[in-house]
Amino acid sequence: MKETAPPELSVIVPVLNEADTLPTLFRTLAEQAGTALELIVSDGGSTDGTVELARRLGKEVRFPVTLVEEGKGRGEQMNAGAAACRGATLLFIHADSHFSERHALRTALDLLDKQIAYRGDERIAGHFPLRFARRDISPSPGFYFYECKARLHRRECTHGDQGFMLRRVFFDEAGPFDGSLPLLSETRFAETVRQKGEWLLFPAEIFTSARRFETEGLYERQLLNAIILNFAAQEWEGFFCEFPSIYAGHERSKRIALAPVLLAISRLIDALPLRQRLFLWYATGVYVRSHAWQIPFFLDTRRNFLCGVPAGKGNTPLLAFHDRYLHRLTDRLPGTLAATALTWLWFRLTSMYACRREEAVDERAAG
């Protein structure tokens, strides 16, 4: 029977070689109760049978499924998906995400309606508390930290793996997604939402695969992510021209070797004129100082982790102390200069350590 009435919710999923994850995605959406939805699968040029599988799975579910094959890059894929959907409310999620609660979407829609009515306009977007779906289920303070951080509404804490739900009207105002950089399209959109409206945290958790972090290394990937975000904030085009594939697709990802990347970045910086180089490091100090809250927050979450507190539930007294006193104390030129000097020193030492570590690994392999 042909669907005529617009769905209550349009779910847009960008895909690229996601044949392994599609069955779980379709199943988790089919299990959602109390929500009339449609699914828009926006393909970016898959070569592993993703498109054919999406067509087949679409015939087995009760909700309408539309396949879009126009976008290239995650940002453009999501824009193409949004253009093809019919619902007044949009939900952008990743192909490797799923929900464990059957009423996750219904509860989110109801809470979004309530907050829109309370605010008096539609400039609200919601995201879900993140839980990493890991192959290794042993407790990890690192993954715990990032799960806690994803529950905050601070700058650059909201990313696409948490899901974005908002009215089409607000998407048209805050969007479209910037398709120029694959890593930053969702992060930049999240920051635009923060500037134009507000973020809302839904109660039900979203489980998103940790495959990239488990393959590339949690520390290595998050370190590179921080470097990318820093240089993006400075709009340093030279960095992204030099490293066009620094964020490869999941199907091409492997364990990250930090040494060659950090050395290449160091050479790129050293090749700049002195004035530009000094400004780059100063701007990096400004960026790092503005994110210094993550240090006390990490200490708070580590204590909560050791105490067995669920992610997002523990107290954060050190973070509160930082926000009340340390942030104000360091938000001056001496504080920025100190952050600049410490970041420069950290970068040099980290580069040296990474090189020596990889040399040791090579020597053991050769022996």
HUTA-V764865 format. One record per helix or strand. SS is the DSSP state (H for helix, E for strand). FROM is the first residue (numbers start at 0). TO is the last residue. If there is no record, write none. Layout:
ss: <SS/SS>
from: <FROM/FROM>
to: <TO/TO>
//
This chain:
ss: <E/H/E/H/E/H/E/E/H/E/H/H/E/H/H/E/H/H/H/H/H/H/H/H/H>
from: <8/18/36/49/63/73/88/96/103/123/140/159/163/167/184/197/210/217/236/249/257/273/292/316/332>
to: <14/29/42/57/67/83/93/98/118/132/148/161/166/173/195/208/215/232/241/251/269/289/305/329/365>
//
